[in-house]
Amino acid sequence: MTRMFIVAALAVFSSAAAAQSVPVTLTEWKLDMKRDTVSAGPVTFRVTNDGTMPHAFHVEGTGVDKETRQIAKGESASLVLNLKPGTYELYCPMSDLTHKKAGMSRKLTVVAAAAAAPKKP
């Protein structure tokens, strides 16, 4: 019984440790990321405001509608989400969506996570 508990705990720990980190940089009228595709599962968006005014970061799609707090210039925030396969819209929600309309938006594609290869006997 104890072994089963330990194995289950390790499985949960390894899943949490496998969260993908996605750096995001916000500047005036631009939302910059190095990639537009991630695997399904836990994703940590590490958002930095390199602009001259406050911004925020919003993720919307496939049952998700979450955002960071307002991020002052020069500051950072994180947003941790468990994403399912699908297409998500990322944008700055500030000023009645005028930042989004000015170009601070992009799409993110989430693909099914690769299945773990079976262990060889």
WODAPE-V898501 format. One line per field, one symbol per residue. psi: psi as a letter, one per 40 degrees, with the letter a starting at -180 (. if undefined). burial: # if it has 24 or more other C-alpha atoms within 12 Angstrom, else .. Layout:
psi=???
burial=???
//
This chain:
psi=dddddddddddddddddehhhhhhhhihfhhhidiehiiiahhhhhhhheaeiiiihhhhifehgiiiihhiheiiiihhihhiiahihhiheiffeddddeegiiihhhihihihhiih.
burial=..................###############....##############..#######.....###.##...##########..########....##...#######...........
//
